[in-house]
Amino acid sequence: MSRLLAAVLGLALAATGLPALAQTKTPAAAATAAPAISANHLALAREVMLNSGIARSFDSIIPSFAEQIRKQAITRPEIQKDLNEVLVQLQPEMELQKQRMIDIAARLYASRLTEAELTDIAGFFRSPAGKRYVETQPLLLDEMVHAMQGWTEEVSEYIMVRVRAEMGKRGFNLQ
C-alpha cells in the first residue's frame, strides 16, 4: 500500500478513538454487545484482512512512531546511540502491538461479513486474479492519488467558472 495511503489509514485509525472506545466499554460489555464469532469465522476474517493487503498499511505505522521519537530527540545527540538500541530492543513489543491491531481488524471484518462471505472473499484472494489484484494495488493507489491531484484542480476551476457564469446571469459579479 502506498505510504500516503498508509499514513491516511494510520491517521484514520488514530482518529477513530479506538483507545477512547476501549476505555468506555468494559470487556464484559463488549462481549455482550457483539455476537459470538466462531474460531473459523475469525480465522477467515484474519486471512482476508492479511491477504487483501490491508495489513501492509500497519507495517509502516509502528516504524513511523519510532521515527517520530528519533526526531524529537534530535536535539540530544548524547542519547542517540542508546535510543536506537532501545528502539531495536522494543521491536518485538512493537510487532505484538501490530498483531493486536491485526486482531482488531479481523474482528471488525468478522463482525461485518458472514462466514460464507469471507469464505468467498478468501477464495478470491487465494486465486491468481486475487493475488494479482493485491500485487498491483500499491501502484494503482499511488497512480490514483496522483491522478486525483490533477483532477481536483481541474474540477475546482471548472466549478468556479460555472458558478461565476451562473451568478453573472443573476446579476452578481464574482470576479
C-alpha positions in Angstrom: 0.0 0.0 0.0 1.3 3.5 -0.7 3.0 5.4 2.0 0.4 8.1 1.6 -2.5 5.6 2.0 -0.8 4.0 5.0 -0.4 7.4 6.6 -4.0 8.2 5.9 -5.1 4.9 7.3 -2.9 5.4 10.3 -4.4 8.8 11.0 -7.9 7.4 10.5 -7.3 4.6 12.9 -5.8 7.1 15.4 -8.8 9.5 14.9 -11.4 6.8 15.3 -10.8 6.9 19.0 -10.1 3.2 19.5 -8.4 3.9 22.8 -11.3 6.0 23.9 -13.7 3.3 22.8 -11.7 0.7 24.8 -12.0 2.9 27.9 -15.7 3.4 27.6 -16.6 -0.3 27.2 -15.7 -2.9 29.7 -14.7 -6.3 28.3 -17.9 -7.8 29.7 -20.0 -5.1 28.0 -18.2 -5.6 24.7 -18.7 -9.3 24.9 -22.4 -9.0 25.4 -22.8 -6.3 22.7 -21.2 -8.4 19.9 -22.5 -11.7 18.8 -20.2 -14.7 19.3 -17.8 -15.2 16.4 -16.6 -18.8 15.7 -12.9 -19.6 15.5 -13.3 -20.4 11.8 -15.2 -17.2 11.1 -12.4 -15.2 12.8 -9.7 -17.2 11.1 -11.3 -16.4 7.7 -11.6 -12.7 8.6 -7.9 -12.6 9.5 -7.0 -14.4 6.3 -9.0 -12.0 4.2 -7.5 -9.0 6.0 -4.0 -10.3 5.6 -4.3 -11.5 2.0 -6.1 -8.3 0.9 -3.0 -6.3 1.6 -4.7 -4.1 4.2 -2.3 -5.3 7.0 0.6 -3.9 5.0 -0.5 -0.5 6.0 0.2 -1.4 9.6 3.8 -2.2 8.7 4.6 1.5 8.2 2.8 2.8 11.3 4.9 1.4 14.1 8.2 2.4 12.4 6.8 5.9 11.9 6.3 6.2 15.6 9.9 5.2 16.2 11.0 7.8 13.6 9.0 10.5 15.4 10.7 9.6 18.7 14.1 9.8 16.9 13.2 13.3 15.5 12.0 14.5 18.9 15.4 13.5 20.4 17.4 15.1 17.6 18.5 17.9 19.9 20.0 15.4 22.3 22.8 13.8 20.3 24.2 12.2 23.5 21.2 9.8 23.7 21.0 8.8 20.0 23.0 5.6 20.4 21.1 4.4 23.4 17.8 5.5 21.9 18.5 3.4 18.8 19.4 0.4 20.9 16.2 0.8 22.9 14.1 1.1 19.8 15.7 -2.1 18.4 15.1 -3.8 21.7 11.5 -2.8 21.6 10.8 -4.2 18.1 9.3 -7.5 19.4 6.9 -5.5 21.5 6.1 -3.2 18.6 5.4 -6.3 16.5 3.0 -7.5 19.2 1.2 -4.2 19.0 0.9 -4.5 15.2 -0.5 -8.0 15.7 -3.0 -6.7 18.2 -4.3 -4.2 15.5 -4.5 -7.1 13.0 -6.6 -9.0 15.5 -8.9 -5.9 16.0 -9.2 -5.5 12.2 -10.0 -9.3 11.8 -12.8 -8.9 14.4 -14.2 -5.9 12.6 -14.2 -7.9 9.3 -15.9 -10.9 11.1 -18.5 -8.5 12.6 -19.4 -7.1 9.2 -19.1 -10.1 6.9 -20.6 -13.5 7.3 -18.5 -16.6 7.4 -19.9 -17.6 3.9 -19.0 -14.2 2.5 -15.5 -14.4 4.0 -15.1 -17.8 2.5 -15.8 -16.4 -1.0 -13.6 -13.4 -0.4 -10.7 -15.6 0.9 -11.1 -17.8 -2.2 -10.7 -14.7 -4.4 -7.6 -13.6 -2.6 -6.1 -17.1 -3.0 -6.8 -17.1 -6.7 -4.3 -15.9 -9.3 -6.5 -12.9 -10.0 -6.8 -12.0 -6.3 -3.1 -12.3 -5.9 -2.5 -10.1 -8.9 -5.0 -7.6 -7.5 -3.2 -7.3 -4.3 0.2 -7.1 -6.1 -0.9 -4.2 -8.3 -2.9 -2.4 -5.6 0.0 -0.2 -4.2 1.0 1.1 -7.6 -2.6 1.7 -8.6 -3.3 3.6 -5.4 -0.2 5.8 -6.0 -1.4 6.4 -9.5 -4.9 7.3 -8.4 -3.6 9.7 -5.8 -1.5 11.4 -8.5 -4.4 11.5 -10.9 -6.8 12.9 -8.3 -4.4 15.8 -7.7 -4.8 17.0 -11.3 -8.5 16.1 -11.4 -9.3 18.1 -8.2 -7.6 21.2 -9.7 -9.4 20.8 -13.0 -12.8 20.3 -11.3 -12.3 23.1 -8.9 -11.5 25.5 -11.7 -14.4 24.2 -13.8 -16.9 24.6 -10.9 -15.7 28.1 -10.2 -16.0 29.2 -13.8 -19.5 27.7 -14.0 -20.6 29.3 -10.7 -19.3 32.7 -11.8 -21.2 32.3 -15.1 -24.4 31.3 -13.5 -24.1 34.0 -10.8 -23.4 36.5 -13.6 -26.7 35.6 -15.2 -28.3 36.6 -12.0 -26.6 39.9 -11.8 -23.8 39.1 -9.5 -20.1 39.6 -10.3 -17.8 37.1 -8.5 -14.6 38.1 -10.3 
